[in-house]
């Protein structure tokens, strides 16, 4: 039996005048050897399905799923935290810049740390947005090299400045919060913020190292079994 397609998108029998409807989507999928429709990868659920199919085992799936979630919701939350903390450092450092006689460099530490933190975040956001609209590979590689060197200099300065802040903050623990005229006075909001900022950074670094070690040990155990 000979068949031909007419302009209306239906199948017409060459021997008869009867028109047959085009094959359904389900029949095409079934004839291709798959009984499942392709997932919608534009949604988070579709990405989770793709991650499950591409993962090698349950542990690999959990790792890829964590990366997926952190790259969506975690990215938004992390970006908000990264932007808000440096701005808070600048505001508190400027507001209480003359209210810490025990160590006048603590307000300076917060101001400079916050300013370079904002610069680092703006550079990261700008380069990420620019990368989306850059198609030429050579230009992209050149821009990545410039970005890496510039952001690397900022990171080195922030690490060195963070170490200085540790010395100024921890060496003067615990200041006088009550007697404003005392040489050991420091405004409680200023000092406690600087103290817990440094401590929180150590907590994040320690927690990240522990999680990395735990995941590495689990992967090694599952690979041996």
Phi, psi and omega in degrees: 000128179265140181232153177216156179262132174265177184291345181276357177087014178250161180267125182248132178287131183290331183273339181233171179266005182283141178254131180255141179291155178294157181297147181284164180297319181298320181291325178293317179296318180295322180291336179281355177095006178237138181259006183242139176286152180295138181289157177275104184279000177280344180258163178296321179296320177296322177294324177295321177296318179295320179297319180296321182287328183271353183276146177259084180099170185290320181294320177295324177295317179298319179296313180293326178293319178297320178296320180296313182293318180294330180283348179253279181293316180297327179295319180293314180295315180297322178295320178297319179292317181298328180279321186286323183295311179299323179294319177298321177300315181295315183298311181292322179296319178288318183295321184246032186293338180249017186241037176214073181297331182298329175202092182296349181278350179296313174299321178297321178301315181292320182296310182292318179299318179292320181295315179288332174294319176296317179299319179295318180292319178296321178296318179295316181294318181297314181292325178294318178291323180291327181295330181293331185254010179256121183255332184284129186291320182296313179297323180294318179295322179293318179293322179296323179293317178295318180297317182296318180292317181293312179292330177295321177296318178296318180297318179297318179295318180297322178295315180296318180292326176297320177296318176299317178298324176300317180296314183292324184278305186289330181291335183255024175275131003248130182283173176274122181265352190253310185276106183293329182277357181281147177290343180262013182281145169209137181301129185300321180297316181295308185292315182295324177295314179297319181297311183284338173295311178297318180295320180296324178297318177295322179295317179296316180297315180296318179295319179296318179296318179297316179297319179297317179295319179296316179296318179298319178294319179295318179297318179296321179294318181288330178290326180285330183280000000 
